[in-house]
Amino acid sequence: MKQLKCLSILAGVAASALTGFIASASADELVLSSWLPPKHPLVTDVMEPWAAEVAKATDGRVTVRILPKPVGSPPEHFDLAAEGIVDITYGLHSFTRDDRFLRSRIGQFSFIANTATEGSKAYWDVYGGTLDAQGEHKGTKLLGLWVHGPGMFHNNQRKIEKPEDFAGLKIRTPGGYVADLSQELDIITQFMGPGEVYEKLSRGVIDGVTFPMEALQAFNLTDYTKYSMSLPGGFYNTSWFMVMNEDVWDGLSEEDQAAIDKISGEALAEMAGGVWDGADARAASYIADKDIDVYDAPAPVLEAVKELAAKHEATWAAAVAETGFDGTAALAEFRDKTGIKH
């Protein structure tokens, strides 16, 4: 099955005519596949600066080349690195629909952080430490973990004032926890890559999205959004990874590994979190004069989400316990670090 999967991905690579970009020009040039728009803050303010830091930290012995176009679809990106098709990738854990990243889901829950910086640092400390994130990223070296800003609920049909108002809305979600939560609120969920949202929203295929604030500006969604609802600590979040192929990592010298470790991990989590927070703040200013009603979730909606969230957290903690970890304690540790009272 592994060989078939690899062949399938390779076929997609050939079809995209990117083969010439994949092979490293030298043993020390590492190739990073990036699927977000080239001007997205995560690319310009995280990936590109981190790549520059790699070259600086290793005195030019290791460089990172970011591809102008992605190799494969966003959900394929973890496997692209694990299989060695490219050297470095990033992505969302929720794009992978099996249970290999079970413990990562701690970074997707509601009510976990009011800022991406706090959430990302806690995510690296708790999932990266207490919950042994490296153990779930087999075939790769885990370079970074982070979360985006508090996830919000955006739509163009109606203001959500009671739980029943969710019913029947067609909403794009990134999969994972928020998709399950949304379905229990009688939302019709649709999965698609972020780059597809503008077209589907503008054509009325979907009524809205679950996104952080920054996405309204980054993906040009303000003309098709009328209501944006926030919850303390987030309606949900998304958990991100950045990984390097394990064999490629093992092929680097111990000196270069130590240099890259120093600018990755916690440092990368803090950098990515700060970039998300800055993007959220700019987007909030950008939409201030738009015809969008930005509001806090009313009490009945907040209580309904809390009740469903607690059920999902308990189910997750029970599953995590079967792998030898205490999910309940990990969640408490996470929220203690971010100051969220739940």
N, C-alpha and C positions, 0 to 999 in steps of 0.2 A: 504493500500500500504506500509506503514511504517513497519508493521509486516512482510509482505511478503519479503520486502527488507532485514530486519534483519535476517529472517530465511534463505534466500539465502546466506547471508554472513556466517552465522553460519555453513551451510552445507559445504561451502568451507573450513572453518576452520577445520571441522572434517576430510574432505578428505585429508588435508595436515598433519594430525596427529600431530597437534600442541596443541591440547586441554590441554595437561598436562602442557604446558608452560604458559597458559593464566591466570589461576586463581592466584591471588596474594597470596603469602605465609602468609601475615599478612595485617591488615587494612592499615598499613603505607608503605607497599612495592607497588610501582606503576610500572605497566608493560608498556614498550614502544615498539611498533612494528616498526622495521626499515627495509626498503626494498632496500636500497643502498648496494653495496658490503661492507662487514665488514671492509675492509681496505680503503674505500673511506674517503678522508679528512673530509667530513661533519660528518662522524660517529666517526672517531678516534679523531678529533680535535674540534668537537662541541658537539655532543651528549654525548660522554663519559665524557668529562670534565664538561659539564653542569650537568650531573647526579651526578658526584662527588661533585659538588658545592651544589646541593640540600641537600645531606646528611650532608655536612659541615655546611651549613647555618641553618639547622633545628636541629643541634646537634644530628643527627642520628635518629630523630623521623620519618623522611620521607626518603625513599630510592627509587631509580629508577633502575629497572632491564631491560636491553635492550635485547630483544629476539634474539637468534642466527639466526632465520629465520623469514621472515615477515608473518604476519597473513593477508592473502588476497593479491590481486594485488595492485600495487601502486595507481591506481585511486580510490580504495575503502577506502583508509586510513582515509580520513576525517570522513566518515560515521562510520568506526570502532570505532573511539573515541566518536562521537556524540551518537551512539547507546549503548555505554558502553561495547563493546565487548573487547576492551583493554582500558587502562587508558590514554595513551599518544600516539600521532602519529604526523608525519610530512608529508608534501607532496607539490605538485605543484597545485596552483589554476587552472591552465589550464587543469589538468587531469580531472576536474569535468566539464562536458559538458553542464550543465544547466546554468542559469543566477544567481544562488544564490550568486556568488562572483563577481557581475558586477563591483563594485567599485574597486576591487582588480586589475583590468586590467591596472590601471595606472602604475603598476610595470612591464608590459610586453612590453611597447612601444619601438620603436626605439629612439635613441638619448636621453637617460635619464641619463646615468652616465658612466664615464670612468673607475671607479673602483667599485668593489663590496662593499667596505666599505662605500664610499660616497652614493652609491645607496641604500644600506640597511638601513643606518641611516635616509636617506630622506624618504624611504618607511615606516619605523616605524612612523616617525613624521607626514607624510601626510596621508597615508592610515590609519594608526593606530590612528591618531588624527582627522585631518580635515574631513576625509571621514568615520569615525566611523567603522573601521574594525570589532570591536567586534560585532556590530549589524548584520554583514553578516556571523558570525560564530556561528550560533544558536546551542544550545545544548552543547557548549564547552566553556572553558575558554581559551582565546587566550593568549598563552605564548610568541610567537615570530613571527616575520615577517622579511624576508630578500630577497635579489635578488642575483643572481650569477654575475660573471664578464660579461663584454660586450659580447653579443652573436655574434658569427661569422658564416660565411657561408663556409663550407668545402665540397669539392667534388673531385672526381678522374677522371673527364672527360675533363674539360676545364677551362681555366682562364676566369673569368667573366669580360669582358671589356666593354660591353654595355648591356642594359637591355634585349635585345633579346637573349643573351647567356644563360639566365636562362631557356628558354623554353625547356620543355621535360625532364629536369633532374628529377630523382626520389629521393626525399629527405625526410629523417625522420625529422619531427618537433614534438615539445611537445604539439601540439594543440594550441588552443586559437588564439591570435592575429597573431603570426608569421605564423601559418598555413593559415589564411585568406590572409595575405600579400603575402605569397609565391604563393598561387593559382592565385592571380592577376598578378603575374609575369610569369604565365604559367608554374609553377613548378608543378610536380605531387607529392603531399604530401602523406606521409605515417605516421601513428601514431603507435608507439610501445614503450615499456618501454626501458630505457637506457641500461639495461642488454641484450637486444636482438640485439642491434645495431651491435656489432662485427660480429656476425654470418651473418646477412643480408648484411652487407657491404662486407664482405669477399667473399660471394657467388654471389655478383652482383645483389642481389634483389633490393638494393638501390644504388644510385651513390654518396650519401653524406649525411651530417647531418647539422643541425643548433645546435651548441653547443658552449660553451665558450672554450677558449684555453685549460683549464685543462683537458677537457674530452678526448682530443687526447691521453694523457698519461694515465689517469685514466681507460679508457676503451680499451686501447691498439689498437688504430686505425691508428697509423702512417704508417703502411705498406699498408694501403688501402686509403690513403689521399694524393693528389698531390697538391691541391690548397686550401689555407685558406685566406679568404678575411675578413678584418675588416672595420668597419665604426665608425666614431667618436660618442661616446656615445652608441655604440652597434647597430647591425642590428636588434636586439630585446633583450628582457631579459625574465627571468622567475621569477614569484613571488612565494615565499615559505611561508608556515605557519608551526607552531608547536602549537598543542592544547592539552588540557586535558579535559576529560569528565567533564561536568558541575557538575553533582552530586558528583563525586569524589572530585572535587575542593571544593565544598560547605561542604564536610565532613571533610576537614582539619581545624585545629584551625586557628583563625585569626592571631596568631603569626607566624605559619608556612606559611600561605598565604602571609603575608608581607615579609617573608624571601625569598620565591620563587619569588615573584614579583621583588624583588631587583636585582636578578641575571638573570632575564628574560627581556622581552621587549627591551628597548634600548640597554642594556648591551649585550643581546643575538644577536641583530642585528649587533652590532659592532664586536662581536666575530666571527659570521658567515661570515660577509663581509671580515674580515681580513684573515680568513682561505681560502676563495675563491681566494682572491688576491694572497696569498702565493702560492696556487696551480697553478694559472695561470702563475705566474713568473717561477715556477719550470718547468712547461710544456713548456714554451717558450725556456728555456735553453735546455731542453731535446730534442726538435725537431730541434734545431739550426743546427745540422749536419745531419738531415734527408733530404731526397729528397722531400721537401715540399716547395712550393712557397708561402710564407706568404707576403701579400701585402695589401695596402690600396685601398679601392674602388675607381675606376676612377670616374671622375666628372659626366659622363653621368649616371652611375649606382647610384651614390649618389643622383643626382637630381630626378631620377625616384622613388627611395625609399622615398625620402622626400615628393614627391607629393602624393604618396599612403598613407604614414604615416599620413599626415595632414588630409586626408579624413577619415581615421579610427578614429583619435582622435576626429574629429568633431562629428562623428556618436556616439561615446562613450559618449562624453560630453552631447549630446542631451538626450541620454538614462539616464544618471546619473541625469540630471536636473529633470527628471520626478520622481525621488526618493527624491528630495529636496536638492540636493547637486550641487555645482558649480565645474564641472569637469575641465573646462578651467582654472579657477583660481588655482585649485589644481595642475594641470600640470605645470603651471607657477611657483608655489611655489616649486614644486619638482625640476625643472630645476634650479631655483635660488639657491637652497641648494647644488646642485651638480656642479654648474658652467657651465652648458651646454648652449651654445647659439644656439637657434633654430629659 
